[in-house]
Amino acid sequence: MNVLVIGGEGQLGSEIKRLSNSWKDANFAFTSFENLDITQKKQVDAHINGKDYDFCINCAAYTAVDKAEELPDLAREVNVIGVQNIAQACSANDITLIHISSDYVYHNEVNRPILENDPTTPKGVYASTKLQGDFAAKSYNDKTIVIRTSWVYSMHAHNFVKTMLRLGKEKDELNIVYDQIGTPTHAKDIALAIFEIMKYNTQNEPQYGIFNFSNEGVTSWYDFTLEIFRINKVECKVNPILSKQYPTPAQRPSFSVLDKSKIKKTFQLEIPHWKDSLADCLKLLKKFDNIKV
């Protein structure tokens, strides 16, 4: 199969690129912002039209959650118009679109793992534009898979794990919120799941729609930090605080544990626990970034 990965320099795109070297079932092509601005329809069409791709994985997004409150037009251009451009080009070329979305779209009062058909009440520009992007992807291309994920980290780019490792070395103590509950997700596991989804849809009756994906388990940002420091033997005191003690321009979901039953059953996936995946990521950081674990 032939696969186009849009946003190849972000966390997930970089992980797909790394893993694609050992996955012989597909030929991959990658784009970055430098060679493809998804907000420009002509550029998107030029990258997709007539290229014989079977799948297009859209990892590109405006993800600066707080900055989006100051730059709503830019967030909408990337997260909505850009997705619309991609979906239209994929539809015109009979390409399955795999679009990456966010747990932020739910932001409801459900206090159990969130299902794909639960209410969506996004709060803030980032959350709203991601939800609109989901609608655009599905509306303009019937052959679309939307993957909503949460708390993504990896050995690439900027993310919570790498920030905590840095701050843990620089500071004697940190204040971390403990009343936001969810599940950390290693980008490597999302990439492997996408590989399995593409393989399944190639060999079986193709399945489309919205699917939740995160690692297994439940935690808080505070406990996540404790585990990072425990594995990495970081001697930094971590103090639990409430979200209201650390106000941000954009409101974060207080509970965003995702129910993965649908994606596991549909594509026959096995999903690792977040603690196991965190340990795996820290080993990768040690191997590739020379960060002591």
DOTIMI-225486 format. One line per 4 residues: number of its first residue (from 1); their letters; for each residue y, z, x of C-alpha. Coordinates in pm, 1 decimal. Layout:
REM DOTIMI-225486
NUM> A> Y,Z,X | ...
//
This chain:
REM DOTIMI-225486
1> MNVL> 0.0,0.0,0.0 | 362.6,-50.2,102.5 | 599.6,244.4,66.3 | 978.5,268.1,95.4
5> VIGG> 1118.9,614.5,169.9 | 1488.4,651.4,87.9 | 1657.7,942.9,262.9 | 1426.6,934.6,561.8
9> EGQL> 1634.4,1173.9,773.9 | 1634.9,1475.0,540.5 | 1380.1,1754.3,531.8 | 1121.8,1580.1,314.8
13> GSEI> 1188.3,1229.9,445.6 | 1147.5,1350.9,804.0 | 821.8,1524.6,718.2 | 686.7,1214.3,544.0
17> KRLS> 777.2,1013.8,852.8 | 600.2,1260.7,1082.2 | 284.7,1269.3,870.7 | 281.2,895.5,799.2
21> NSWK> 179.1,827.5,1157.8 | -166.9,965.9,1083.4 | -198.7,828.7,727.8 | -351.0,484.8,760.4
25> DANF> -364.3,395.1,389.4 | -2.2,279.6,375.3 | 274.3,96.4,555.8 | 599.5,294.8,547.2
29> AFTS> 961.1,185.7,574.9 | 1240.6,444.9,602.1 | 1611.2,434.4,529.8 | 1893.6,670.1,620.9
33> FENL> 2250.5,702.0,495.7 | 2362.7,494.5,793.1 | 2171.7,186.5,676.1 | 2160.4,246.1,300.2
37> DITQ> 2427.5,395.6,76.3 | 2244.3,440.9,-253.6 | 2573.5,460.5,-445.0 | 2623.4,89.7,-367.3
41> KKQV> 2404.7,-117.8,-598.1 | 2419.7,-429.2,-380.8 | 2287.2,-236.3,-82.7 | 2003.1,-88.7,-286.4
45> DAHI> 1907.5,-427.6,-427.2 | 1909.3,-580.2,-78.4 | 1666.4,-313.6,46.4 | 1426.4,-340.9,-247.5
49> NGKD> 1436.2,-687.5,-403.1 | 1150.4,-909.6,-295.0 | 1010.7,-659.9,-41.9 | 668.9,-613.2,-209.6
53> YDFC> 678.0,-231.5,-215.8 | 421.2,-47.0,-426.9 | 603.4,287.0,-416.8 | 958.8,402.7,-353.6
57> INCA> 1006.4,771.1,-267.7 | 1363.4,884.6,-324.5 | 1438.1,1185.5,-104.5 | 1812.1,1116.8,-94.2
61> AYTA> 2037.7,1363.8,-273.2 | 2363.6,1552.5,-251.6 | 2225.9,1902.9,-193.8 | 2532.3,2103.7,-85.8
65> VDKA> 2511.2,2326.2,-392.0 | 2839.5,2512.4,-345.2 | 3034.5,2216.5,-205.8 | 2939.5,2017.4,-514.0
69> EELP> 3166.9,2243.4,-717.4 | 3459.8,2108.9,-511.6 | 3334.7,1748.8,-498.2 | 3179.0,1678.8,-840.3
73> DLAR> 3248.3,1305.0,-826.1 | 3064.2,1267.4,-495.8 | 2769.0,1472.4,-622.5 | 2749.4,1254.2,-932.4
77> EVNV> 2773.3,931.4,-731.4 | 2472.8,1028.6,-519.2 | 2260.6,1228.0,-763.9 | 2314.2,1013.0,-1073.0
81> IGVQ> 2456.0,668.1,-994.2 | 2248.3,639.2,-676.2 | 1930.8,727.0,-864.2 | 2018.2,479.6,-1138.5
85> NIAQ> 2062.0,204.8,-879.1 | 1724.5,283.7,-723.5 | 1544.4,305.6,-1059.0 | 1686.2,-26.6,-1176.9
89> ACSA> 1581.3,-202.9,-856.5 | 1233.8,-47.7,-873.3 | 1192.5,-154.5,-1234.7 | 1300.6,-511.2,-1157.4
93> NDIT> 1039.6,-527.6,-879.1 | 755.8,-341.8,-1058.5 | 766.0,-49.4,-811.8 | 657.9,305.6,-889.8
97> LIHI> 947.1,544.4,-822.3 | 875.5,896.8,-699.0 | 1200.3,1089.6,-739.3 | 1252.6,1438.7,-594.4
101> SSDY> 1435.4,1685.7,-817.2 | 1509.7,2058.1,-830.2 | 1422.3,2385.1,-999.7 | 1796.5,2426.6,-1061.7
105> VYHN> 1772.2,2199.1,-1366.5 | 1589.8,2468.9,-1566.4 | 1804.5,2779.1,-1514.2 | 1683.3,2930.7,-1840.9
109> EVNR> 1590.5,3280.7,-1953.9 | 1213.6,3226.3,-1939.6 | 1050.9,3514.3,-1750.9 | 716.6,3343.5,-1687.2
113> PILE> 632.5,3041.5,-1468.4 | 841.5,2749.7,-1591.9 | 673.3,2451.2,-1757.5 | 797.2,2093.2,-1736.6
117> NDPT> 884.0,2089.3,-2107.9 | 1075.5,2417.9,-2103.4 | 1449.0,2407.6,-2185.2 | 1686.9,2276.5,-1920.9
121> TPKG> 2024.0,2449.8,-1909.5 | 2170.1,2361.6,-1569.6 | 2464.9,2567.3,-1448.8 | 2699.1,2404.9,-1202.2
125> VYAS> 2764.3,2054.5,-1073.9 | 2461.1,2025.4,-848.2 | 2218.5,2135.5,-1119.6 | 2378.2,1913.5,-1385.0
129> TKLQ> 2381.1,1603.4,-1166.4 | 2019.8,1655.4,-1061.8 | 1914.7,1672.7,-1427.3 | 2115.6,1360.2,-1508.5
133> GDFA> 1943.3,1192.9,-1213.6 | 1603.7,1281.6,-1360.8 | 1704.4,1116.9,-1688.0 | 1836.5,809.8,-1505.6
137> AKSY> 1515.9,768.5,-1306.6 | 1296.6,785.3,-1617.7 | 1531.1,583.4,-1839.3 | 1566.5,287.2,-1604.5
141> NDKT> 1209.1,272.6,-1475.6 | 906.4,350.6,-1691.7 | 691.0,382.2,-1378.9 | 861.8,698.8,-1255.1
145> IVIR> 728.4,1030.9,-1129.2 | 985.8,1309.8,-1109.7 | 885.0,1601.5,-885.6 | 1085.8,1919.4,-940.1
149> TSWV> 1053.4,2158.9,-649.4 | 1210.3,2479.3,-519.7 | 1333.6,2661.5,-208.7 | 1243.6,2377.8,28.7
153> YSMH> 1227.4,2445.0,402.2 | 1078.2,2271.6,706.3 | 1116.8,2237.5,1079.9 | 1375.9,1963.8,1016.6
157> AHNF> 1750.0,1979.4,942.1 | 1922.8,2291.5,810.2 | 1731.6,2530.7,585.1 | 1684.4,2898.1,502.6
161> VKTM> 1398.6,2963.1,746.0 | 1581.0,2819.3,1046.5 | 1903.2,2996.4,947.1 | 1724.9,3333.3,923.1
165> LRLG> 1560.8,3282.3,1261.9 | 1900.2,3212.5,1415.0 | 2079.9,3500.3,1242.8 | 1792.7,3736.0,1319.3
169> KEKD> 1859.3,3682.0,1688.6 | 2236.5,3706.2,1657.0 | 2273.3,4010.2,1429.0 | 2138.9,4365.1,1409.4
173> ELNI> 2111.8,4358.4,1029.2 | 2139.4,4118.7,737.0 | 2208.2,4155.4,364.5 | 1976.4,3934.8,155.3
177> VYDQ> 1960.6,3907.5,-224.1 | 1647.2,4045.0,-387.1 | 1712.5,3965.8,-754.8 | 1654.8,3589.7,-727.4
181> IGTP> 1284.3,3520.3,-773.4 | 1103.6,3196.3,-694.7 | 866.0,3029.4,-452.5 | 943.1,2887.7,-105.5
185> THAK> 804.9,2537.2,-53.8 | 716.4,2379.5,279.0 | 828.6,2014.7,287.2 | 499.0,1931.1,457.7
189> DIAL> 311.2,2032.8,141.5 | 536.2,1818.3,-78.0 | 473.8,1521.4,152.0 | 96.3,1572.2,143.2
193> AIFE> 107.2,1603.0,-235.9 | 300.5,1276.1,-260.2 | 37.7,1104.7,-44.6 | -233.3,1227.1,-281.5
197> IMKY> -33.3,1117.0,-586.1 | 10.7,765.3,-447.2 | -357.2,748.4,-358.6 | -456.7,869.6,-705.9
201> NTQN> -231.4,622.8,-887.8 | -365.0,338.9,-674.3 | -729.8,420.0,-745.4 | -706.0,544.1,-1106.0
205> EPQY> -511.0,492.9,-1426.8 | -151.7,554.4,-1306.6 | 19.1,870.9,-1428.4 | 394.4,908.2,-1469.0
209> GIFN> 637.4,1171.3,-1593.1 | 787.7,1501.9,-1480.4 | 584.6,1736.8,-1260.5 | 661.8,2074.8,-1105.1
213> FSNE> 559.1,2137.4,-745.8 | 603.2,2435.7,-517.1 | 374.6,2644.3,-304.9 | 168.8,2910.9,-481.3
217> GVTS> 286.3,3269.1,-512.4 | 606.7,3449.8,-602.3 | 873.3,3620.5,-391.7 | 1243.6,3696.3,-352.9
221> WYDF> 1481.9,3578.2,-83.4 | 1472.0,3932.0,54.8 | 1091.5,3942.8,80.3 | 1086.7,3587.1,211.0
225> TLEI> 1315.5,3696.4,493.1 | 1097.1,3999.5,569.0 | 794.1,3772.2,603.8 | 980.8,3530.1,831.7
229> FRIN> 1078.7,3819.5,1056.3 | 733.5,3979.9,1043.0 | 556.8,3663.9,1157.4 | 820.6,3586.6,1416.3
233> KVEC> 848.7,3949.3,1534.4 | 1225.2,3953.5,1479.5 | 1374.4,4302.4,1512.4 | 1658.2,4275.0,1263.1
237> KVNP> 1714.8,4514.7,975.3 | 1716.3,4346.4,632.9 | 1903.8,4512.8,345.9 | 1830.1,4414.6,-17.4
241> ILSK> 2141.2,4338.1,-222.1 | 2216.2,4208.1,-570.8 | 2341.8,3853.7,-626.4 | 2671.3,3992.1,-756.3
245> QYPT> 2726.0,4147.1,-412.9 | 2710.1,3799.6,-258.1 | 2907.7,3574.0,-494.0 | 2886.9,3197.4,-444.5
249> PAQR> 3079.5,2909.7,-606.8 | 2761.0,2781.1,-774.5 | 2536.2,3009.7,-976.1 | 2175.2,3033.4,-856.5
253> PSFS> 1879.5,3067.0,-1094.6 | 1761.9,3427.7,-1113.1 | 1403.7,3318.6,-1188.2 | 1262.5,2979.1,-1095.9
257> VLDK> 889.3,3022.7,-1043.7 | 735.7,2688.0,-1135.2 | 408.6,2640.0,-1323.8 | 205.6,2381.5,-1128.2
261> SKIK> -85.1,2346.9,-1372.4 | 12.7,1996.1,-1479.3 | 40.8,1841.2,-1133.7 | -274.7,2015.1,-1009.4
265> KTFQ> -480.7,1898.1,-1305.4 | -338.4,1544.9,-1323.7 | -370.6,1456.3,-955.1 | -646.0,1703.7,-858.5
269> LEIP> -427.9,1883.5,-605.2 | -489.2,2204.8,-415.5 | -168.8,2388.6,-325.9 | -139.0,2643.7,-42.4
273> HWKD> 15.1,2990.0,-82.5 | 372.3,3018.7,42.0 | 280.9,3276.2,306.9 | 20.7,3044.2,460.8
277> SLAD> 263.8,2753.5,457.1 | 539.3,2962.1,612.0 | 307.9,3059.7,898.0 | 222.1,2692.0,941.9
281> CLKL> 590.4,2593.7,955.1 | 668.3,2859.7,1214.1 | 385.3,2727.5,1430.7 | 533.2,2377.9,1399.9
285> LKKF> 874.6,2511.9,1497.8 | 721.5,2673.1,1803.3 | 546.7,2348.9,1897.8 | 830.4,2104.0,1838.3
289> DNIK> 1153.2,2307.1,1859.8 | 1049.9,2562.1,2120.5 | 1127.4,2850.8,1887.3 | 926.3,3156.8,1984.1
293> V> 677.8,3264.7,1715.8
//
